Every structure is written in structure tokens, then in C-alpha cells.
Amino acid sequence: MAPESETFPNYASHAESPKLAKDGVQIVVGPGPHGRDKPIVLRGAILIGGEVLRKSNSQPLSRVLIIVVRRDEPDLWVGAVLDPSSLPFRPIPKEASPPGFRQGGFFNINLAAACPKLVKGGRYWVMASLGDFVSDRIEFSIKAD
């Protein structure tokens, strides 16, 4: 649940933030009930290995995209919600990275504010992608007013 003083977007780790053991992107949606005028807190984490980072000048190769699919009507929204340059990636050596070298970060958004399609009650899926990495699909609902 989002603390009252939390502003979005932000790049802090929270107790609800997903944990990654391998390269990729993962998200979680804060607990409901979700309403049209209530924040839908989406927390995410990314983890990228040294080889990928070196090829991309110490930055992930793309923005984090959020994909929202309406389950009970034909509707879709895709939006870039995170410029990876805002994450604290540190430069990596030009030579080979130490084995297992990885960098990552966290992001938190109010999905209701980011996605203009979330204006009426219904069932939705949300996923995140970062280059070739795609998160698990998360289902959530918005209560009709």
C-alpha cells in the first residue's frame, strides 16, 4: 500500500517491491480495491547483467514499457513509464565484467495516473517490458462506480 506521503513516479525500493534473482523486469500491483479515483500502485524492479550493460554503454537498451490490456472489452494501452537513465547504474569496466556482475533498480508509479484507459470498472492485465525481457502478467480489477 502506498504511504500517504509517497509521490509518483519514484525509484525507491519498498517492502512490496519485487525481488529478482536473474536478469529481467518484474512488477506487482498494490492491493485493491481499486477505484477510478484511487491510485493503483505498480511497483517494479529491473536487473541487468554486465554483458548487456557493456553493449549499451552502461544503460538498459530501452525504456520500461507498461502494457495494459482490458480483459472484458477490446482495449489496449502501451506507455513508456521509465527512462532507465534515471536509475543509479554505475559505469562498468570496458574489459570483461566480474562473473555474475549485475545492476538493477526499482520504479513505482500510479498506474491510474499513467494510463488514461483506466477510467471505468473492469478486469485488466498489466505487464512490463524492458528490451527482450517481459514480466509476468498481473491481473487486477477496477470497481465500477
Secondary structure, 3 states (H helix, E strand, C coil): CCCCCCCCCECCCCCCCCCCCCCEEEEEECCCCECCCCCCEEEEEEEEEHHHHHHCCCCCCCCEEEEEEECCCCEEEEEEEECHHHCCCCCCCCCCCCCCCEEEEEEEEEHHHHCCCCCCCEEEEEEEEECCEECCCEEEEECCC
